[in-house]
Amino acid sequence: MNREQVIDIYQDVLDKKRKRFPNYFFVGNEGKKYMRYMTCYLLEQRLSIPIHEIPLQVTAGTLWSNRLKPPAMLYEWNYYEVIDNAYPGRFKAWQFQQVPDKYWDGDEGKKRAIEAVKYVIEEKLKIPLKEIPIQVNIHFFSQHSLRGVFSLFGQSPFQVVEAVYPGIFKPWQFAHVPMNCWKNEEYVREAMVDFLFRQLHFSSYEEAFLKLKGSHFTDFQLTGLFQMAFDSRMNNVKEWIKNQLMNIDNELSYVNLD
């Protein structure tokens, strides 16, 4: 049976001129080909959905309300598998507003999540490695249909990126740092060293002590560090810097100069 004949039968079913599809209509590879004809016809012609907008506009309800659920059940397909049959390899399941049930569950789900984020970063957006902490924020996940991934990793951009690129980044490099990050003294020290010497280009702690201002934290989007680690008080910041100077002096006192 050619495409036109298959579409004629499908139109009759949709228009209720037929009660059901013919017996054995969906058997084997021929039946899957008929499903492809019908799915493409439904989405592109009957519903006038542009192909590139299918992930945004199509849900399970779109297909099931147009009589595609019974044949899908014969193949034990979810709605994404129906679409993948019609457009093989064109879309990823996570690109849809509604991902298949349990898609992100277990080890396999976590593997899919990592692959999805890596694909968006490297293939779709081509984000340079150094810009990942800036661009992968809470909005990144909603903009790229990755809300399920965001929830899977406790709604922490850092935890997601750490799973994709283990050991490359520090939590304090992200705009939305994980809870309790600034209670960790090592993270505070690493962030302050990066802030003072890489971003502000101070040559020493002495210079930082004299020139650092509270506005610098705001300018470099480190208000969380200022608030949580130093209680928004420059006196506390300067006390921290003095402690670093004391630690350096103590370390030098142990050096054997002979």
Stockholm file with secondary structure:
# STOCKHOLM 1.0

chainA/1-258         MNREQVIDIYQDVLDKKRKRFPNYFFVGNEGKKYMRYMTCYLLEQRLSIPIHEIPLQVTAGTLWSNRLKPPAMLYEWNYYEVIDNAYPGRFKAWQFQQVPDKYWDGDEGKKRAIEAVKYVIEEKLKIPLKEIPIQVNIHFFSQHSLRGVFSLFGQSPFQVVEAVYPGIFKPWQFAHVPMNCWKNEEYVREAMVDFLFRQLHFSSYEEAFLKLKGSHFTDFQLTGLFQMAFDSRMNNVKEWIKNQLMNIDNELSYVNLD
#=GR chainA/1-258 SS CCHHHHHHHHHHHHTTSSSSCCTTTTCHHHHHHHHHHHHHIIIIIISCCCGGGHHHHCCHHHHHTTTCHHHHHHHTCCHHHHHHHHSTTTCCGGGSSSCCTTTTCHHHHHHHHHHHHHHIIIIISCCCGGGHHHHSSHHHHHHTTCHHHHHHTTTCHHHHHHHHSTTTCCGGGSSSCCTTGGGCHHHHHHHHHIIIIIISCCSSHHHHHHHCCHHHHHHTTCHHHHHHHHTTCHHHHHHHHHHHHHHHHHHHHTSCCC
#=GC SS_cons         CCHHHHHHHHHHHHTTSSSSCCTTTTCHHHHHHHHHHHHHIIIIIISCCCGGGHHHHCCHHHHHTTTCHHHHHHHTCCHHHHHHHHSTTTCCGGGSSSCCTTTTCHHHHHHHHHHHHHHIIIIISCCCGGGHHHHSSHHHHHHTTCHHHHHHTTTCHHHHHHHHSTTTCCGGGSSSCCTTGGGCHHHHHHHHHIIIIIISCCSSHHHHHHHCCHHHHHHTTCHHHHHHHHTTCHHHHHHHHHHHHHHHHHHHHTSCCC
//
